[in-house]
Each structure stands twice: as C-alpha cells, then as structure tokens.
Amino acid sequence: MSAILDWFTAHPQFTAALIACVKAIVILLGLILTAAWMIWLERRLLGLWQDRYGPNRIGPFGLGQVIADMIKIFFKEDWLPPFVDKATFVIAPLIAMALMLLMFAVIPVAPGWGVADLNLGLLLMMAIAGLEVYAVMLGGWASNSKYALLGGLRVTAQTVSYEVFMGLSLMGVVMQAGSFNLRDIVEAQHGLWYIIPQFFGFCTFAIAGVAVVHRTPFDLPEAESELASGFHTEYSGMKFGMFFVGEYVGIVLVSALLVTLFFGGWRGPFIEAVPALAFVWFALKCLFFMSFFILLRAALPRPRYDQLMGFGWKVCLPLTLINLLGTAAVLLLSGPGA
Amino acid sequence: MSFFFYLAAAVAVIATLFVIGGRNPVHALLYLVVSLLAVAGIFFMMGAPFAGALEVIVYAGAIMVLFVFVVMMLNLGQATVDQERHWIQMRYWVGPGLLSAILLAGLLFVLGNGGTHPMSMTEVSAKQVGIHLFGPYLLAVELASMLLLAALVAAYHLGKHD
C-alpha cells in the first residue's frame, strides 16, 4: 500500500492528471444523473402545482421512476425509418447530447472543482452553444418529413435570433469582472453578486437561455398541438432519449450558468469555515433555478411564433445593448483612468 | 504539438475535398463546418485562442447555420443530387485544377525560398486583440462597421412589407 503511495508522490504530474480525470468523470456522472432525475422533479412539481400526485409508485416518492423509464427506453426498438438521411439522422442526437455535456466543462462547481480552467471559458461556451443548433437542425432535415422540417426551421430561426443577445447580455458581466474565465468571474463577485449591477443582463440571459434550450414557453419547435413533436417526431428509442435528456442537461447547464455568472457561483455564508459547503450552495442555487424553469412551464402559455421572434429582436436586443453601453459608461467613469 | 497540427491540417484538407466533391448540398456544408472547426483548432494551437473561438462562433456557429438553413428550406432532395452528379464530371475539373495548380506552384516556390518564419507560440489574449482593434486598426474596424450598417439597411429594405 505504501509502495503505491510512494509511486504516486514520486510522479506528481501523473497524479495531478489522474486526479483531474477522476474529478471530470465525477462531474460528468453527477451532471447526467442530475439531468435524468430532473425528469422526476419536473413531473412531481408539475403534479404539485396542478393538484395531482405525479409519479409516486416506484421507490420512495416515486424516485425510481427514472430508472424504470431508462430501462424501458433502452429496450425499445431503435427504428431507423427507411426515408431518412441515415448519417445525419444518427449523428444529430449525438451532437445534441455531447455538446450540452461539453459546455458544462467550463463551469466551476466548487473551488478547485471543475473540468477545464480556461481563460476564454465563457467564449468557448458561446462557441459550443452556436454549434448546438446543428443537432436540432439536422434532426429536422434528416427526418425527411414535414413536421420535423417545420420544427427544424423554427428552432433554427429561434436559436440564431436568441443567441445574438445571449452573448451580448453576458458582456456586461465580462466587463465588470475583466475576464472571460468563469473562475475569475466567481472570484470577482466577492461582496456583491452581479444580479444587482447586471439585473437587465440577468433578465435577458435567462430568457435567452430558456429559448436556446427550447423549453416552454419557448418550445414552439416541438409544439405538440401543431407540429406533432417537431424535429424529433421520427426519432425513437435511445435516439429520442438523447434529445430528451439533452434538453434536461441544457436546463441544468443554463441554471448553473445563471448561478455562476449572476449569483456568485459557489459563494455563500460559512464557506471559509466549512469548505465543503461551497458545493452545497452551488447545488442549492442551481436547484432553485431548475425549479424556476419548471414553474415557468407550469405557469405560462405558449406565445405565437411571430410574437416570440418580435420579442427577441424588438425588446431583448435593444435592452442588452443599452445594458452594455450603460455598464461600459459606468466602468469608464468610475475606473482608475477617470 | 506538431503532431496535432498535422492532424488538424489533414482533417481540414480532407473535409474541404469532400465539400468540393460532395453531391448532397447539406452533407457538403457539414464537411465545410468540420473544416472550419479544424482550422479553429489550428488557431488554438498557434496561440490565438480568441481567433479560434471567434472562428467557431462566427463561421461555424452563425454563417454556416444560415447556409444550411437556406439549403434546408429549399430542401431539393434527390433532384439536386442528380443535378450535381451531372455537373461533377471529369472535364469540369480541368480549369479549376489548372488554376489551383498555379497557386500551389507559387506557394511551394515561396515556401522553398526560405521565406518562412517559425510559428510563434506566444498566446494572444482577448485583451490584446481588443487593444489592437481599437488602436492601430481603428479605421479598418470603422470601415467594416459602415459596410455592415449598409448591409443591414439594405436587408431591412428588402425584407420590408409594402
């Protein structure tokens, strides 16, 4: 036993790499499990708000429902319709799931815990978010059916529009923190969370985040009353499952980003005394936003498609631009150069 | 590091060949996305992570999305594939091939004469890019913004209902 320990102390670089790998795998598994159990959370909370029980049969509080659903979806026939464009049809759900997981890499979960510590972390996140469109777009196109194509077109237009000010709304935060690195941004929120100086940035980013992961009320691409289920109409089995879980990973990711950028990340009372509390604070804050997104679904109706696009370009974009200019002016006047 | 450079460069070249030779327009565009991502990877390796990230955001994430979007909306299907098959014949390769060969010869001549300098490995941060854009290159930035504004006005005019 001590020989093994000696070997690890003699190879510090290898040990550091190994620890980083283990941490990354722990975060990945934690993220997937959280996303899967969010399906249960969503169904229970919707049940609560709609005066019914929701899934409560399997395990305590129905917690085992997710396991049952997963077993079912794994054993479903994975049917490849004969009329689809095979290569792109198969690759689309992979892109959806993989890119969502990849984006989480830049998020600092707790001090010293996070997959990648990049100087351009936020920018990389935006780049991956830009590529995420291809998943739904290709899914819609490759399915070779009318509903899927309409859903694909809608989701593309919606995502491209909302990504424009999703990036712009974050630039105020970047300006205040002086860095694209999410760890620096968390550090810079010492004393004052950015929700107060960047309130408009927070509002627009939250709206854009819901629109980019196309959740209700912005789920027009998969509006079941008019488009069957939009871009994933033709998908079945695990391929559908990847789109489905990918969406929940997206919600966890948007919640984590909101927490990191505007609510001080893992900051909270007593973290100096008990360092392990940092992760608890991060998780609690994320849980709050995840529940908030579920409440949005329970409370709001779907807008019309032109209302959705008009709201994005005519309200949110000017608001982010004003926020950006205002932040720049305040920083310039209060900075050391003034 | 140079191994990864050659890997990314090979991916970029091969993907671009598929873009030119591909018959299905959507597949061709996807290969172009792969090619752009490979080029972005090269930027990252050369110590220009900001340029690399912008390459992904602007080209792969925005411009190519619009390309694919338009092709998707036209959704011509089998008819286009047949048309492309008809178009891509050996005799159509001669002219572009000849012109490309001239360019390749010029490139090899320049590279062979020792006019190269080693790849710089200093990392260019976003801040330095900003300082340069709003310092020595301010005029170019302003000109580009005027051009984009003109394009915006034109697009608004074209899209207006009357």
Interface residues (C-beta under 8 A of the other chain):
Chain A: D85 A87 T88 N119 L120 L123 L124 M126 A127 I128 A129 G130 L131 V133 Y134 M137 L138 G140 W141 N144 L149 G152 L153 T156 A157 V160 E163 G167 F180
Chain B: N24 V26 H27 L30 V33 P49 F50 A53 L54 V56 I57 A60 G61 A62 V65 L66 V68 F69 M72 M73 N75 G77 S125 A126
